[in-house]
Amino acid sequence: MVRPVDDEGQLANVAKLEYKNLKAEFRQVCEQLIEKSIRANPKIKSINSRPVTGYMLLGLALEYADSFNRGEAPVVMTAFERVVSIESERFLEQLYEETLARIHQRFDFAPRVATAPSPFSELETVYTNQEMNAYLE
């Protein structure tokens, strides 16, 4: 594996460095990795014939790490079921928000202020008429 920089001080803070400041060889390896894994139509991963997203794979890895940190052997199906449950909830929340936004956009549910006539408008008219009559008399 190629190191991103040679300097140990910079290596400790590599996340703060700009991409252009990394070694050219390291950038080339990164670009090859991106090309192979993202842009080349990667094969869809699955577990028990169920498609798995990147978030789900990350969640599964975290479930395994938590099990190991507790000194337990990970139970593959239990961890996978939790990951599927979490991903399903996340997907449903996203779907709900998108659907709600589309409904609001399509039916224009913006609150509207009622423009009912003022209860005093009739009194103002009567008062104005009385003033005019008094002036003319």
Contact map, one row per residue, 1 for C-alpha under 8 A:
11100000000000000000000000000000000000000000000000000000000000000000000000000000000000000000000000000000000000000000000000000000000000000
11110000000000000000000011000000000000000000000000000000000000000000000000000000000000000000000000000000000000000000000000000000000000000
11111100000000000000001001000000000000000000000000000000000000000000000000000000000000000000000000000000000000000000000000000000000000000
01111100001001000000011001100000000000000000000000000000000000000000000000000000000000000000000000000000000000000000000000000000000000000
00111111011001000000011000000000000000000000000000000000000000000000000000000000000000000000000000000000000000000000000000000000000000000
00111111011000000000000000000000000000000000000000000000000000000000000000000000000000000000000000000000000000000000000000000000000000000
00001111111000000000000000000000000000000000000000000000000000000000000000000000000000000000000000000000000000000000000000000000000000000
00001111111100000000000000000000000000000000000000000000000000000000000000000000000000000000000000000000000000000000000000000000000000000
00000011111110000000000000000000000000000000000000000000000000000000000000000000000000000000000000000000000000000000000000000000000000000
00001111111111001000000000000000000000000000000000000000000000000000000000000000000000000000000000000000000000000000000000000000000000000
00011111111111000000000000000000000000000000000000000000000000000000000000000000000000000000000000000000000000000000000000000000000000000
00000001111111000000000000000000000000000000000000000000000000000000000000000000000000000000000000000000000000000000000000000000000000000
00000000111111111000000000000000000000000000000000000000000000000000000000000000000000000000000000000000000000000000000000000000000000000
00011000011111111000000000000000000000000000000000000000000000000000000000000000000000000000000000000000000000000000000000000000000000000
00000000000011111000000000000000000000000000000000000000000000000000000000000000000000000000000000000000000000000000000000000000000000000
00000000000011111100000000000000000000000000000000000000000000000000000000000000000000000000000000000000000000000000000000000000000000000
00000000010011111110110000000000000000000000000000000000000000000000000000000000000000000000000000000000000000000000000000000000000000000
00000000000000011111110000000000000000000000000000000000000000000000000000000000000000000000000000000000000000000000000000000000000000000
00000000000000001111110000100000000000000000000000000000000000000000000000000000000000000000000000000000000000000000000000000000000000000
00000000000000000111111000000000000000000000000000000000000000000000000000000000000000000000000000000000000000000000000000000000000000000
00000000000000001111111000000000000000000000000000000000000000000000000000000000000000000000000000000000000000000000000000000000000000000
00011000000000001111111101100000000000000000000000000000000000000000000000000000000000000000000000000000000000000000000000000000000000000
00111000000000000001111111100000000000000000000000000000000000000000000000000000000000000000000000000000000000000000000000000000000000000
00000000000000000000011111110000000000000000000000000000000000000000000000000000000000000000000000000000000000000000000000000000000000000
01000000000000000000001111111000000000000000000000000000000000000000000000000000000000000000000000000000000000000000000000000000000000000
01110000000000000000011111111100000000000000000000000000000000000000000000000000000000000000000000000000000000000000000000000000000000000
00010000000000000010011111111110000000000000000000000000000000000000000000000000000000000000000000000000000000000000000000000000000000000
00000000000000000000000111111111000000000000000000000000000000000000000000000000000000000000000000000000000000000000000000000000000000000
00000000000000000000000011111111100000000000000000000000000000000000000000000000000000000000000000000000000000000000000000000000000000000
00000000000000000000000001111111110000000000000000000000000000000000000000000000000000000000000000000000000000000000000000000000000000000
00000000000000000000000000111111111000000000000000000000000000000000000000000000000000000000000000000000000000000000000000000000000000000
00000000000000000000000000011111111100000000000000000000000000000000000000000000000000000000000000000000000000000000000000000000000000000
00000000000000000000000000001111111110000000000000000000000000000000000000000000000000000000000000000000000000000000000000000000000000000
00000000000000000000000000000111111111100000000000000000000000000000000000000000000000000000000000000000000000000000000000000000000000000
00000000000000000000000000000011111111110000000000000000000000000000000000000000000000000000000000000000000000000000000000000000000000000
00000000000000000000000000000001111111110100000000000000000000000000000000000000000000000000000000000000000000000000000000000000000000000
00000000000000000000000000000000111111111100000000000000000000000000000000000000000000000000000000000000000000000000000000000000000000000
00000000000000000000000000000000011111111100000000000000000000000000000000000000000000000000000000000000000000000000000000000000000000000
00000000000000000000000000000000011111111100000000000000000000000000000000000000000000000000000000000000000000000000000000000000000000000
00000000000000000000000000000000001111111100000000000000000000000000000000000000000000000000000000000000000000000000000000000000000000000
00000000000000000000000000000000000011111110000000000000000000000000000000000000000000000000000000000000000000000000000000000000000000000
00000000000000000000000000000000000111111111000000000000000000000000000000000000000000000000000000000000000000000000000000000000000000000
00000000000000000000000000000000000000001111100000000000000000000000000000000000000000000000000000000000000000000000000000000000000000000
00000000000000000000000000000000000000000111110000110000000000000000000000000000000000000000000000000000000000000000000000000000000000000
00000000000000000000000000000000000000000011111000111000000000000000000000000000000000000000000000000000000000000000000000000000000000000
00000000000000000000000000000000000000000001111111110000000000000000000000000000000000000000000000000000000000000000000000000000000000000
00000000000000000000000000000000000000000000111111110000000000000000000000000000000000000000000000000000000000000000000000000000000000000
00000000000000000000000000000000000000000000011111000000000000000000000000000000000000000000000000000000000000000000000000000000000000000
00000000000000000000000000000000000000000000011111100000000000000000000000000000000000000000000000000000000000000000000000000000000000000
00000000000000000000000000000000000000000000011111110000000000000000000000000000000000000000000000000000000000000000000000000000000000000
00000000000000000000000000000000000000000001111011111000000000000000000000000000000000000000000000000000000000000000000000000000000000000
00000000000000000000000000000000000000000001111001111101100000000000000000000000000000000000000000000000000000000000000000000000000000000
00000000000000000000000000000000000000000000100000111111100000000000000000000000000000000000000000000000000000000000000000000000000000000
00000000000000000000000000000000000000000000000000011111110000000000000000000000000000000000000000000000000000000000000000000000000000000
00000000000000000000000000000000000000000000000000001111111000000000000000000000000000100000000000000000000000000000000000000000000000000
00000000000000000000000000000000000000000000000000011111111100000000000000000000001100100000000000000000000000000000000000000000000000000
00000000000000000000000000000000000000000000000000011111111110000000000000000000000000000000000000000000000000000000000000000000000000000
00000000000000000000000000000000000000000000000000000111111111000000000000000000000000000000000000000000000000000000000000000000000000000
00000000000000000000000000000000000000000000000000000011111111100000000000000000001000000000000000000000000000000000000000000000000000000
00000000000000000000000000000000000000000000000000000001111111110000000000000011001000000000000000000000000000000000000000000000000000000
00000000000000000000000000000000000000000000000000000000111111111000000000000000000000000000000000000000000000000000000000000000000000000
00000000000000000000000000000000000000000000000000000000011111111100000000000000000000000000000000000000000000000000000000000000000000000
00000000000000000000000000000000000000000000000000000000001111111110000001000010000000000000000000000000000000000000000000000000000000000
00000000000000000000000000000000000000000000000000000000000111111111000001000010000000000000000000000000000000000000000000000000000000000
00000000000000000000000000000000000000000000000000000000000011111111100000000000000000000000000000000000000000000000000000000000000000000
00000000000000000000000000000000000000000000000000000000000001111111110000000000000000000000000000000000000000000000000000000000000000000
00000000000000000000000000000000000000000000000000000000000000111111111111000000000000000000000000000000000000000000000000000000000000000
00000000000000000000000000000000000000000000000000000000000000011111111111000000000000000000000000000000000000000000000000000000000000000
00000000000000000000000000000000000000000000000000000000000000001111111100000000000000000000000000000000000000000000000000000000000000000
00000000000000000000000000000000000000000000000000000000000000000111111100000000000000000000000000000000000000000000000000000000000000000
00000000000000000000000000000000000000000000000000000000000000000011111110000000000000000000000000000000000000000000000000000000000000000
00000000000000000000000000000000000000000000000000000000000000000011111111000000000000000000000000000000000000000000000000000000000000000
00000000000000000000000000000000000000000000000000000000000000000011001111100000000000000000000000000000000000000000000000000000000000000
00000000000000000000000000000000000000000000000000000000000000110011000111110010000000000000000000000000000000000000000000000000000000000
00000000000000000000000000000000000000000000000000000000000000000000000011111110000000000000000000000000000000000000000000000000000000000
00000000000000000000000000000000000000000000000000000000000000000000000001111111000000000000000000000000000000000000000000000000000000000
00000000000000000000000000000000000000000000000000000000000000000000000000111111100000000000000000000000000000000000000000000000000000000
00000000000000000000000000000000000000000000000000000000000000000000000000111111110000000000000000000000000000000000000000000000000000000
00000000000000000000000000000000000000000000000000000000000100110000000001111111111000000000000000000000000000000000000000000000000000000
00000000000000000000000000000000000000000000000000000000000100000000000000011111111100000000000000000000000000000000000000000000000000000
00000000000000000000000000000000000000000000000000000000000000000000000000001111111110000000000000000000000000000000000000000000000000000
00000000000000000000000000000000000000000000000000000000000000000000000000000111111111000000000000000000000000000000000000000000000000000
00000000000000000000000000000000000000000000000000000001001100000000000000000011111111100000000000000000000000000000000000000000000000000
00000000000000000000000000000000000000000000000000000001000000000000000000000001111111110000000000000000000000000000000000000000000000000
00000000000000000000000000000000000000000000000000000000000000000000000000000000111111111000000000000000000000000000000000000000000000000
00000000000000000000000000000000000000000000000000000000000000000000000000000000011111111100000000000000000000000000000000000000000000000
00000000000000000000000000000000000000000000000000000011000000000000000000000000001111111110000000000000000000000000000000000000000000000
00000000000000000000000000000000000000000000000000000000000000000000000000000000000111111111000000000000000000000000000000000000000000000
00000000000000000000000000000000000000000000000000000000000000000000000000000000000011111111100000000000000000000000000000000000000000000
00000000000000000000000000000000000000000000000000000000000000000000000000000000000001111111110000000000000000000000000000000000000000000
00000000000000000000000000000000000000000000000000000000000000000000000000000000000000111111111000000000000000000000000000000000000000000
00000000000000000000000000000000000000000000000000000000000000000000000000000000000000011111111100000000000000000000000000000000000000000
00000000000000000000000000000000000000000000000000000000000000000000000000000000000000001111111110000000000000000000000000000000000000000
00000000000000000000000000000000000000000000000000000000000000000000000000000000000000000111111111000000000000000000000000000000000000000
00000000000000000000000000000000000000000000000000000000000000000000000000000000000000000011111111100000000000000000000000000000000000000
00000000000000000000000000000000000000000000000000000000000000000000000000000000000000000001111111110000000000000000000000000000000000000
00000000000000000000000000000000000000000000000000000000000000000000000000000000000000000000111111111000000000000000000000000000000000000
00000000000000000000000000000000000000000000000000000000000000000000000000000000000000000000011111111100000000000000000000000000000000000
00000000000000000000000000000000000000000000000000000000000000000000000000000000000000000000001111111110000000000000000000000000000000000
00000000000000000000000000000000000000000000000000000000000000000000000000000000000000000000000111111111000000000000000000000000000000000
00000000000000000000000000000000000000000000000000000000000000000000000000000000000000000000000011111111100000000000000000000000000000000
00000000000000000000000000000000000000000000000000000000000000000000000000000000000000000000000001111111110000000000000000000000000000000
00000000000000000000000000000000000000000000000000000000000000000000000000000000000000000000000000111111111100000000000000000000000000000
00000000000000000000000000000000000000000000000000000000000000000000000000000000000000000000000000011111111111000000000000000000000000000
00000000000000000000000000000000000000000000000000000000000000000000000000000000000000000000000000001111111110000000000000000000000000000
00000000000000000000000000000000000000000000000000000000000000000000000000000000000000000000000000000111111100000000000000000000000000000
00000000000000000000000000000000000000000000000000000000000000000000000000000000000000000000000000000011111110000000000000000000000000000
00000000000000000000000000000000000000000000000000000000000000000000000000000000000000000000000000000011111111000000000000000000000000000
00000000000000000000000000000000000000000000000000000000000000000000000000000000000000000000000000000001101111100000000000000000000000000
00000000000000000000000000000000000000000000000000000000000000000000000000000000000000000000000000000001000111110000000000000000000000000
00000000000000000000000000000000000000000000000000000000000000000000000000000000000000000000000000000000000011111000000000000000000000000
00000000000000000000000000000000000000000000000000000000000000000000000000000000000000000000000000000000000001111100000000000000000000000
00000000000000000000000000000000000000000000000000000000000000000000000000000000000000000000000000000000000000111110000000000000000000000
00000000000000000000000000000000000000000000000000000000000000000000000000000000000000000000000000000000000000011111000000000000000000000
00000000000000000000000000000000000000000000000000000000000000000000000000000000000000000000000000000000000000001111100000000000000000000
00000000000000000000000000000000000000000000000000000000000000000000000000000000000000000000000000000000000000000111110000000000000000000
00000000000000000000000000000000000000000000000000000000000000000000000000000000000000000000000000000000000000000011111010000000000000000
00000000000000000000000000000000000000000000000000000000000000000000000000000000000000000000000000000000000000000001111110000000000000000
00000000000000000000000000000000000000000000000000000000000000000000000000000000000000000000000000000000000000000000111111100000000000000
00000000000000000000000000000000000000000000000000000000000000000000000000000000000000000000000000000000000000000000011111110000000000000
00000000000000000000000000000000000000000000000000000000000000000000000000000000000000000000000000000000000000000000111111111000000000000
00000000000000000000000000000000000000000000000000000000000000000000000000000000000000000000000000000000000000000000001111111100000000000
00000000000000000000000000000000000000000000000000000000000000000000000000000000000000000000000000000000000000000000001111111110000000000
00000000000000000000000000000000000000000000000000000000000000000000000000000000000000000000000000000000000000000000000111111111000000000
00000000000000000000000000000000000000000000000000000000000000000000000000000000000000000000000000000000000000000000000011111111100000000
00000000000000000000000000000000000000000000000000000000000000000000000000000000000000000000000000000000000000000000000001111111110000000
00000000000000000000000000000000000000000000000000000000000000000000000000000000000000000000000000000000000000000000000000111111111000000
00000000000000000000000000000000000000000000000000000000000000000000000000000000000000000000000000000000000000000000000000011111111100000
00000000000000000000000000000000000000000000000000000000000000000000000000000000000000000000000000000000000000000000000000001111111110000
00000000000000000000000000000000000000000000000000000000000000000000000000000000000000000000000000000000000000000000000000000111111111000
00000000000000000000000000000000000000000000000000000000000000000000000000000000000000000000000000000000000000000000000000000011111111100
00000000000000000000000000000000000000000000000000000000000000000000000000000000000000000000000000000000000000000000000000000001111111110
00000000000000000000000000000000000000000000000000000000000000000000000000000000000000000000000000000000000000000000000000000000111111111
00000000000000000000000000000000000000000000000000000000000000000000000000000000000000000000000000000000000000000000000000000000011111111
00000000000000000000000000000000000000000000000000000000000000000000000000000000000000000000000000000000000000000000000000000000001111111
00000000000000000000000000000000000000000000000000000000000000000000000000000000000000000000000000000000000000000000000000000000000111111
00000000000000000000000000000000000000000000000000000000000000000000000000000000000000000000000000000000000000000000000000000000000011111
